[in-house]
Amino acid sequence: MNRLKDNNSSIPIYEVFKQKYTPEEKVLLAEIRENLVDLAISSGEDFQLNEAKLFNDIKNFLFNRLSFESGNMSGEYIDSLSRKLLQDIVGYGQIDPLIHDDDLEEIMIIGINKPVFVYHRKYGMMKTNIVYKNEEELTDLIDLMARQINRRIDQESPILDGRLMDGSRINATIPPVSADGPSLTIRKFKKDPFTIIDLINYKTISLELAAFFWLCFDGLGVKSANAIISGGTSSGKTTTLNALTSLINPKERIITIEDTLELQIPHEHVIRMETRPSNTENRGELTMNDLVKNSLRQRPDRIIVGEVRADEAITLFTALNTGHSGFGTLHSNDARETITRLTNEPMSVPEIMISAIDFIVMQNRIYKPNGVSYRRISEVAEVVGIEEGTVQLNKIFEWNPETDKIENVSIASRTLSEIAKLSGRSLNDLYKEIGNRQIVLEHMLNNNIRSVSAVNAVIESYYSDPQKVLNQIILNG
């Protein structure tokens, strides 16, 4: 078991229980590992472990070896040792317990003879009792991960960027890129992803703003709003984007495009596409722009780009200007900077195209004095047009740090006005509809309906028969 250890340091300790082996058992573990590596090499890239078969193979190996060397060994000891060895072999060695802890966001190995650091979802940055004492062990771990994702890392390609089988995102470097030796960073994703109800509960977004987005992203079937979610590194952009996708009408066909698959969209009709780097052996590079262009041939209702960075921006905005709907994330510090980044190299989106975006949603990571952080949507700005060569923005929601509340600061919303005009409904009708959707979200919040499947079921029911859902909420008090 792992435990959080209180200490007097400014960085708390995350203590990991370590498997203990006798010298003889360490020799057996090394032999089994070596046999597995030989088997993987001889089997080629498609080699995969069958844990049940491997467990039996380990038991047979130990039984034959130990019975021959030590006489009659107990079956209980061989069974126990087999399980210990299996846990080490099929996992990631010392850091395997960290990989399986859902409370950790990040695992950071900064070199040999230095502690491994982790970022805990509740306690922030922590220092573990794990230390890699030789470069070979750390290099072997990185090589193992590279083989699992069919990539290579060597002096010609000293950077590894990819996704493990459990969805975790990895980045590794070796010399000459990292002068002090190999490094490894693993970004983990929750097995039970945050939903829109979680974000309301954690005050990342307000009930009112969530209901407003729900109506705008739905668009009542006449105009689905587009949005760019901007913020700094680890500000929670992807988490918020993922949660907001649950508000999309389930009838829509969604195509997602990412460098590393992170989005877990709770819709049935989703195509997920992932780029491929040029260092993948014997295979050509597939860029974001390649995949955005390809998505336009797949009849998408909604295109979602995990991170907009380069020439794919023009392709995306061309799609948005021709009637498609879309979301994307972008690294930026405020709404005006988002526009500046989009319209300058390497994205170079013409200013006239920027008006295809309805909302720029800014998200920040705010740090407390004790090092613990929290995320907030700090600003929602509406793109309202271009005047004298400058993109005009209308701030409609803003986070107040004194009250820790997201406040509606708008006089009017251009997006709501367009939806009203195209749907033939009044603005008062739309405000009433936003109020109804807020009732539904508040019902889920008050009744702890927060899992992906549960939230999705309620939202789908509302799309199917809104009045029935509202009547049930009123009936149940």
N, C-alpha and C positions, 0 to 999 in steps of 0.2 A: 504494500500500500504506500501511496505517496502522502506527504503531509506538509502543511505550511508551517514553517518553523519561525517562531518569534525570535528576533535577535536585535541587537542594539545598532546595527548598521542602517544606513539610510535606504539600502536595498534589501527587502525581506528575502528570506531563504525558502526555496521550494525544494524539499528533501525527497529524493527518490529512493525507494527500496531497491536494493541491488541483489541480484541472484549471487549466491556464494557457491563456489565449486572447490573441491579438493584439487590438488595438482593433477591427480590421475584423471579426474573428471574433465579438467581443462584440455588435457591431451585428447580425450574422446571427442569433445566438442569440436576441436580443431580438425580432427580426422573426418568427422561427418560433414563439416562445412566444406572441406577440400573436395570430398567426393561429390557434393552437390554442385560445386562450381564446375568440376569436370563434366558432370552430367549436363549442365546447362550449356556448356560450350559445344559438346557433341550433339546436343539436340537442336541447336540453332536458336533463332529469336523467338520461336513459338513455345519454348519451354515454360511450363507453369507448374507450380507446386500444388499437389493434392494433399491437403493437410492430414486427412484420415489415413491415406496410404503412407505418407511420410512418417506418421506416428508409429505405424506398424513396422515400417522398415527400420526405424531407430530402435524399437524394442527388440527386433530380431538381431540387429547388429550388436546391441549391448548384451543380449542373452548369450550369443555365440562367443563374443570376446571375453566377457567377464566369467562365464562358466569355464572357459578354457584356461583363463589366467588364474582365477581365484577359487575354482571349485564350484560348489553349489551356492549360487547367489539367490536371495529371496526375490520372488516375483513382485512383491510390494515395492522393494527398493528400485528394481528395474523400471517398473511402471512410473514411479515418482520421478526418477531421473530422466526418463523419456519425455515426460511432460515439461520438465524444466528446459531440456535441450531443445524441444520443439518450439517453445516460446521464444528462445533466443534465435533460433535458425530462421523461422518464418517471418520474424519481425525485423526491427532495425537496431538490434543490439542495445546499447546503453540508453538510447533515446526512445526506445519502443514505448515505455510507459507514458512519455510525454505526448507521443503521437495519438495515444488512445484517451487522453484527458480532454474532454470536450470543453473544459473551462479555460483552456489555453488558446490564445489567438495566434501566437507566433513562437517559434523555436529558433534560437539564434546561436550558431556555433561560430566563434570568431577566431578559432585557431587551436593549436595544441598548448597544453599546460595552462589553459585558461578556462574558467568555469563556463558552462553552457548557460545562456540566459533564456528566459521565457517571458512572454507578456501575458499576464493573467487577466481574464475578462473583468474580474472584480478588483484585484489588488494591484494591477499595473505591472511594471517591470520587476522581475524577480531573478535572483541568482540561484542556480541549482547546485547540487553537490556532485554533478557529473563533470568530469574532466577527461578529455582525450589526451593521453600521455605520449602517443607517438603518431607521426604523420600518416603512417601506413594504415592504421586502423580507420582514421578519418577518410582517407582517400578510398579505401575499400567500401566504406558506406556510400560515398558519393558515386562510385562506380556501380554499386548495386542498384541505386536509384536510377542512374542513367540507363542501365540495361533494361530495367523494368518498363521504362517509357520509350524504349527503342531509340535512344539518343546516345551520343558519345561526348566525352569530355576529355581533352588531352591538350598538349601544348599548342596545337594548331587551332583548336576550338576550346579555349580555357574557360568558357562561360556556359553553364547549363541552366536553362530556363524551361520549366515544364510543369506537368501535373501528375501526381501520383495516382494510383488506382482508387484511393479513397477520396479523391478530389482535391487534396491538399496541393497548394502551389509551392514549388521549390525553385530556389535560385542558388547555384553553387559556383564558386570560382576557385581556380587553382593558379599557381604561379605560371607565367609571369604577371597575370592580372592582379592577384592578391599577393603582395610581396612577402607577407609574413606567413604564408602557407595556405592550405585549403580553408575555405569558409563555406558555410551552409546556412541558408535561411529558409524556414518552412512556414508558410502561412496556412493555418488550418481553418476549416469552415465547419460551422456547427452541423452536427448530424440532424438536428431539429432546427431548421433555419428560422431567423426572426421573421415575424409576419407584421403586417400593418398594425395589428393590435399590440404587439410587443413594442413597436416604435412609439405608439401613443402612450403606452404604459410607462416607457422609459423617458417620455417627454421629448423624444427626438422630433416628433411631429405632434401638432395639436389635433384634437377631434375635429375642430372647424376646418382646418386646412386639409385634413384627410378627406373629409366629406366634399369639400370644394374640388380637390383633385379628382375624386371619384366621378363627379359629374362631368368635369372637363375632359378627362381622359376617355370617358365613355362617349361624350359628345352627343348623347341622345340619338346616336345613329346618323347624325348629319355632319358633325365636325369633331373628329377625335383630336384633342390637343396634343402637340408635340412638346418635348421637354429635354433640356440638357441639364444634367445634375453635375454641379461643379464643386470642387473643394480640394484640399490638400491631401497628401498621402495619408492613408489610414483614417480619413475623416468619416468613413462609412458610406461612401457614395454607392458602392455596389450593393451593400445591404439595403439601403433605402430604395434603390432602383428595383431590386428583387421584390421588396415588399409592395411597392407601388404597382407592379405588374399584376398583382392579384385583383386590382380594380378594373382591369381591361375586360371588356365584354367577352365571355367564353366562346362566342361565335367567331371571333377573329382568328386568323391564321398568323402565327407569330414566327419570325425568323430571328435568331440571336447569332451574333458574330462576336467572337472573343479571341484574344491571344491565348488565354488559358481558361477553360470552362469553369465558371464560377456561379453563373446564374442558375437558379433552381425554380423555374417558373411553373406555377401550379395549374397550367392549362393542358388540355388534352392535345391540342393541335399546335405543336411547337416543333420546329426544326432547329437543332443546335449545330452551329458550325464553328470550327476552331482553325486558327492559322497554323501553318507549318513552317518552321524556320529553315534556312538554307543549309544548316549543318546536319540535317537528317540525311543519313547515308543513302545515296542512289535515288534520291527523290527531290523534285523541284520545290522551290519555295512557293508557298501560298500566302499572300499578304492579306491584310484587312481589306484593301481596295479590291483585290480579286474576288473576295467573298461577298462584299457589298454589291459589286456588279452582278455576280452570279445570283444573288438573292432576288434581284429585280426580275429574273426570268422564272421565278418560282411563285408568282402571284401572292406576294405577301400583303396582309392587311397592316401589319406592324413590323418594322425593322428595328431591332435593338442592337446597338453597337456597344460592346463592353467598355471600350475606351477609345475616344476619338483623338487621333494624334497627328495624322499626316494627310496624304492625298485622298484617303477614303472620305474625308470630310466633304470634299466637293461632290463626290458621287452620292453620299448620303443626302446632302442638301438639294442636289438635283432631284433625287427621289421625293423628298419632302415637298418640293415645289411642283411636282407633277401629280399630287394627290395621295401619295403614301403617307402613313403616319409613322412616327419613330421616336425612340428615346436614345440617349447616349450619355456617357460620363466623360468628364474632361478635368484635367488638373488646372485649377485656377484659384485665386484668392478672393475675387469678388465678381459681380455680374459684369461690370464694365470691362474688367480684364478678360473675362470669358469671350466677349465680343472681339476684343483686340487680338486674342490668340487665334480665334476662328478666322479672322480676316487677314492675318499676316502669315508669312511662311512658318512652318511647312504646309499649313492647311490651306491658306490662300482662298478662302471662300469669298466670292464677290459679295459686297455689302447688300446688293439688291436681293440676294438669296436669303439673308439672315432673317428676314421677316417670316420665313417659313417656320421658325421656332416660336412657339407661344410663350413658354416659360423657361427662365433660367433659375434653377433651384440651387442655392448655395448651401453647402453643409460644412460645418466646422467641428473640429475636435478640440474641446476645451479642457485644459489641465487644471486640476486642483493643486493647492500647495503641497499635498502629500504625494503627488505624482500620479494619482488615479485620474482618469479622464472620462469624459462623457461626450456624446455627440448631439448636436442640435442643428436643425435646419435654421440657418441664421437669416436667410432672406429669400424671398420669392419675387423675382422681377419679371414683368411682362414686356415682351417686345411689341411696341405699338406702331412702329413704322420708321421711316428715314426722313430726316429733315436737314436740309443744307449739308448733305453728305455724311450726317452722323446718325447712327442707329439710336432711336429714342427708347428709353426704358421707363416703365411705370412700376414702381415698387408697390406690391399689394399686401405682402405679409413680411413681418420683421420680428426677429427675436429680441426681447428686452432682457438684457443680462441682470438687471436689478430685480425683476420679478420672476425671472426664468420662465417667461411665457412667450409664445409666438402670437403676435398681435396682428389683427387685420387693420392695415393702415391705408387701404385703398378707398378712393372715392367712387370709382367704377372700374369694371373689368372689361377690357376689349373682347376677350375670349368669350365671356358670358353673353355679351351683346351680340356677337356673331352667331353663337349657338341659338339664342333666342330668335334672331332674324331668320335663320335658315330652317328652324323647326316650327316657326309660326306660333311660338309661345311667348308670353310676356316675361320680363325679368322677374316679376313677382312670382310667377310660376316656377322659375328656375331656383329662386331663393327658397321657396317652399320645398322643392325637390332636394336641395342641399340639406335642408333641415331634416327631411325624412331619412336621408342616408346617414346623417349624423346620429339619428335615433338608433339605426341599425348597428352602427359602429360602437355606440355607447352601450348597447345591449350586450354585444360580444365582450366588450371591456369589463363590464360589471359582472358578467357570468363566467369570466375566465375562458371564453371560447377563443383560443389563441393558436392552436396548432394549424399547420398549413392546410390539412384536409378539412378541418372544422370550419376555418374561416372561408375557405373556398366554397364549401357547401352552402353556407349562409349567403354569400355573395351571388352564387349561381341561382339560388332560390329567389333572391330579390330580382335578378334580371328576368326570371321566368314569370313571377307573379308578385310584384312589389306590395300590392295592397294586402295580399294574404300574409306576407311576412310581417308587415306593420301591425296587422290585426292580432297575430299570434304574440307579438311583443307586448302589445297593450293588454291582451288577455292574461299573459303570464306576469303582468305587473312590472 
